[in-house]
Amino acid sequence: MRSTRIPITAALLGALTLPVATATAATAAPASAPSTALASASSRALAERPCERPGPWVIGTKAVTIRSKATTKSTAVGVLYRGHKFTVHKTSGNWHYLTDRTTGVKGWVSGTYVYRDVRMCLD
C-alpha cells in the first residue's frame, strides 16, 4: 500500500503543476517587444484587473470623530459613521482629509480608523 502512494502523489503533483507551467509560458512577453510598449501594456492590464487596484476607503469601527486639524487635540467638527460615504482628498502622515458625502462635513480623520479595503483575487 505504501509503494502505491508515492507514484500516485507524484502523478497528482505533476498534473497540478502542468497548468501553472503552461500559463506562465503563455503570458511571457516576446523578446522583441519594445520596453515602452510592454510598460504601457502592463499598466493597462493592472488597471483593468480589479484585484490590482486599491480598494475603496472604509471605516474600521462604528464611528470616527472628524476633526478640524490633523491632531487629537483639535476641535471635533462631526462624526463619520460606518454607513456614510466619504471622499479622501489628501493624506498627511497617518491622517486623512476627507468629505463626508452624507452630511457634507469636511475635516481630518485618523488613519487608524479609516483605511483602504483589501481585495483578493484568486486567479
C-alpha positions as a printed Julia matrix, in Angstrom:
123×3 Matrix{Float64}:
   0.0    0.0     0.0
   2.81   2.4     0.81
   4.54   1.76   -2.51
   1.44   2.87   -4.48
   1.1    6.19   -2.64
   4.37   7.62   -3.95
   3.62   7.23   -7.69
   0.06   8.46   -7.22
   1.23  11.51   -5.27
   3.88  12.27   -7.89
   1.3   11.98  -10.68
  -1.09  14.34   -8.88
   1.61  16.92   -8.25
   2.68  16.74  -11.89
  -0.91  17.23  -13.04
  -1.33  20.24  -10.76
   1.88  21.98  -11.84
   1.31  21.47  -15.57
  -1.33  24.26  -15.93
   0.84  26.67  -13.93
   3.89  25.98  -16.09
   1.97  26.45  -19.35
   0.23  29.6   -18.09
   3.49  31.36  -17.24
   4.97  30.4   -20.59
   1.92  31.65  -22.48
   1.82  35.05  -20.74
   5.5   35.85  -21.19
   6.23  38.86  -23.44
   8.15  38.31  -26.67
  11.82  39.26  -26.57
  11.43  41.7   -29.46
   8.75  43.81  -27.76
   9.82  47.4   -27.02
  10.1   48.27  -23.34
   7.72  51.27  -23.57
   5.01  49.18  -25.19
   5.5   46.5   -22.57
   5.3   49.04  -19.74
   2.1   50.63  -21.06
   0.54  47.25  -21.68
   1.36  46.08  -18.16
   0.0   49.26  -16.57
  -3.15  48.91  -18.66
  -3.51  45.28  -17.56
  -3.12  46.3   -13.9
  -5.78  48.97  -14.26
  -8.22  46.5   -15.85
  -7.83  43.9   -13.1
  -9.94  44.87  -10.07
  -7.72  42.94   -7.67
  -4.66  45.04   -8.58
  -6.3   48.38   -7.8
  -6.57  49.64   -4.24
  -9.98  49.08   -2.76
 -12.44  51.74   -1.6
 -11.94  53.62    1.64
 -13.7   52.02    4.59
 -14.22  52.74    8.29
 -12.83  50.13   10.66
 -15.07  50.99   13.64
 -18.68  52.09   14.31
 -17.94  55.82   14.32
 -14.96  58.15   13.91
 -14.62  61.77   15.01
 -13.95  64.26   12.21
 -11.57  66.96   13.46
 -10.67  70.46   12.27
  -6.91  69.73   12.25
  -4.79  66.58   11.97
  -4.41  66.13   15.74
  -6.44  64.57   18.54
  -6.33  67.87   20.46
  -8.23  69.79   17.75
 -11.94  70.59   17.74
 -14.41  67.9    16.67
 -16.49  69.09   13.71
 -18.51  65.95   13.06
 -18.83  62.19   13.26
 -18.3   59.73   10.43
 -20.37  56.58   10.82
 -19.71  53.23    9.17
 -22.53  53.52    6.6
 -21.59  57.01    5.41
 -19.99  57.57    2.03
 -16.88  59.74    2.06
 -14.12  61.0    -0.21
 -10.48  61.22    0.85
  -8.79  64.3    -0.65
  -5.29  64.12    0.79
  -3.17  62.32    3.36
  -0.71  63.79    5.84
   1.17  61.24    7.91
  -1.43  58.98    9.48
  -4.29  61.47    8.98
  -6.71  61.77    6.05
  -8.53  64.93    4.97
 -11.98  63.88    3.77
 -15.5   64.97    2.98
 -18.44  63.07    4.42
 -20.77  62.91    1.42
 -23.77  62.1     3.62
 -23.55  65.26    5.75
 -21.1   67.43    3.77
 -18.7   67.84    6.72
 -15.01  68.25    5.82
 -12.17  67.5     8.2
  -9.38  65.2     9.35
  -9.73  61.59   10.47
  -7.05  59.32   11.94
  -5.71  56.66    9.6
  -6.03  54.16   12.42
  -9.77  54.01   11.75
 -10.0   54.83    8.03
  -8.11  52.73    5.51
  -8.22  51.17    2.06
 -10.17  47.93    1.74
  -8.08  44.9     0.79
  -9.18  42.88   -2.21
  -8.06  39.4    -3.03
  -8.03  37.75   -6.45
  -7.92  34.03   -6.87
  -6.54  33.69  -10.38
